[in-house]
């Protein structure tokens, strides 16, 4: 049986921030019943900070010794700036990485890092997603904890825009102990002096078994919000070039984040009856459509490592993609289905080749299948943990 004090702690540690089961076992003994009190997922919730404060601990009947156990466990903090933004692909990455690290480290995910106080756990490592948007958190962390390891994860806008012109982003690169890029070409965008501390982590998703796909027509799919960076206009122009092909159907999933681009999507639907802009859809519904589609088109002008391409590869869905480093770094330098960014005529020719030349379609499928395992959760977790273990030892 557990004392009332233990049960009080367990009741207040619920949801929100991951606390590693291995740490619980180490600190409290390898007890199944205690693990049940905390929950198998090891969630450390909003009540954790309050219970670590001396006054709150005393009111809850928590002994100073037990309070110190919670205080002493160092955590990995992941900074995900602006997590509620529709355009922020970092949200799923932060949640996924927290789960991957939780078996060996306590993890919390925050929007901004601020100086620790007596009611907060000690940071063993900070992982900041986005060099520019997390710049204030990065600077505050380094000032408060000089010498504590820092990992900065570079997004597409970091790599291919901000680090060339933005002083805050450049400072983040200099302060980091490790930089992480999300495609195999990402390192090429960095100065030579920074490459030795840069590592590649390919993002992942679960595999999906392809569903029955249309036989009498090809259903093309673009997944990307209506943003300039995603370049929906190139996809739309290609669709209009191929309006005479009744066997080609064009679907587009993505929320309208730009009024002009929304107007353009509606105008395309009026001109090309087989183009459908479906708006934003839940992630599960999007993946289901990918499993039934014939071909993904990814026309972006700027990408760090597009989830849409990764999910296509893990769904057995071949891809046509713009020839940018963020796509080549996922698909490979010899991938046959690339077109120059903004070149709707070249995209239209590749679409027709896919529809009319079985050998070309088979080549794309084979090339995608050959790379799919690189984006498994196991591969991503191993790469991420290897970087963390370079900087801090395992606490298991």
C-alpha positions, 0 to 999 in steps of 0.5 A, a space after each residue: 500500500 502507498 501512503 496518502 502523500 504518494 497518492 496526493 502526488 499522483 493525483 496532482 501529476 496528470 496530463 500535459 508534460 511527460 515524466 519518464 516511467 524509468 525515472 519514476 521507477 528509479 526514484 520510487 522503486 520498481 513497483 507496478 502499483 506505483 506506476 499505475 498511480 502515475 499512469 503508464 504514459 508517464 504524464 506530468 501535468 499542470 499540477 506538477 509546478 504547484 506541488 514543487 513549491 514549498 507552500 503547496 507541498 506542505 498543504 498537500 502533505 508532501 514531505 520535503 524529501 519527496 518534494 526534493 525527489 520531484 525537484 531533482 529530476 532534470 528534464 529535457 525541455 522542447 520549445 515549440 513557438 506558437 504551437 496553436 498556429 495552423 501553419 506550424 508543422 512543429 506541433 506534431 514534431 514536438 509531441 512526437 519527440 516528447 514521446 520518443 524521449 520519454 522512455 529514458 528522460 522526463 520531457 516537457 513541451 513549452 511555447 517559450 522558455 523562461 528562467 527556472 524558479 523553485 517551482 520548476 524542474 531543472 533543465 538538462 537540455 533544451 531543444 528549440 524548434 525554429 532558430 528565429 521564432 525561438 530566438 528569445 527563448 534560446 538567448 534566455 536559456 543560454 544566459 541563465 544556464 551557460 554550459 547546459 546543452 542546447 539543440 536548435 532544430 532548423 525549419 525550412 524558413 530558417 535554412 532557406 531564408 532567415 539565417 541569411 538575413 536575420 540576426 536573431 536566427 544567426 545568433 541561435 546558430 552560434 549559441 547551439 551545441 548541436 543543429 538539426 536539419 530535417 532533410 539530407 541536403 539541409 547541411 548544404 545551406 549552412 556555412 562550413 564552420 557550422 556543419 561539424 555540429 549539425 546532424 540530420 533527423 528525418 521525421 517519421 510517421 506510421 506506415 499506411 497500407 494503400 487502399 484501392 485506387 481508381 483504375 479508370 482515372 488518376 486522382 492527383 492530390 496536393 496537401 498544403 495550406 494556401 500559402 505562397 511558400 507551398 505554391 498552390 498556383 503551380 498545381 492549379 496552372 498545371 491542372 488547367 493545362 490538363 483540363 482536356 484530360 478527363 482521366 485526370 482529377 485534381 484534389 487539393 487539401 489545405 486551409 485558406 491562409 491567404 485571401 488572394 490564394 483562396 480566390 485563385 483556388 475558387 477561380 480554378 474550380 470554376 474553370 477546371 471542373 476536375 479540380 477540387 479545393 477541399 479546404 483544411 481537413 483533419 489529419 486522419 482524413 487527409 491520410 485516408 485520402 492519400 492512401 486512396 490517391 494515385 499521385 501526390 504533387 508537392 510544389 513548394 518553393 521552400 521546405 525543411 522536410 515536408 510531412 506531406 512527402 513523408 506521409 506519401 512515402 509511408 503510404 505507398 503513394 508516388 510523388 511529383 515534387 519541386 526540385 528544391 533541397 528540402 524535397 531532394 533531401 527526402 526523395 534522393 538526388 536521383 529521383 525521377 519525379 522532380 520539376 523546377 519550382 514554379 514550372 507548371 508546364 514541366 509538372 503537366 508533362 510529368 503528370 501525363 507521363 505518369 498517366 500514360 507511361 506505366 514504366 514511368 509510374 512504376 519507376 516512381 513507385 519503386 523509388 519511393 518504396 526504396 526510401 520509405 523505411 528511412 522515415 519510420 518512427 524507429 529510425 527517427 527515434 534512434 537518430 534523435 536519441 543519438 544526438 541527445 546522448 552526445 550531450 547528456 547521458 541516459 538517466 535510465 
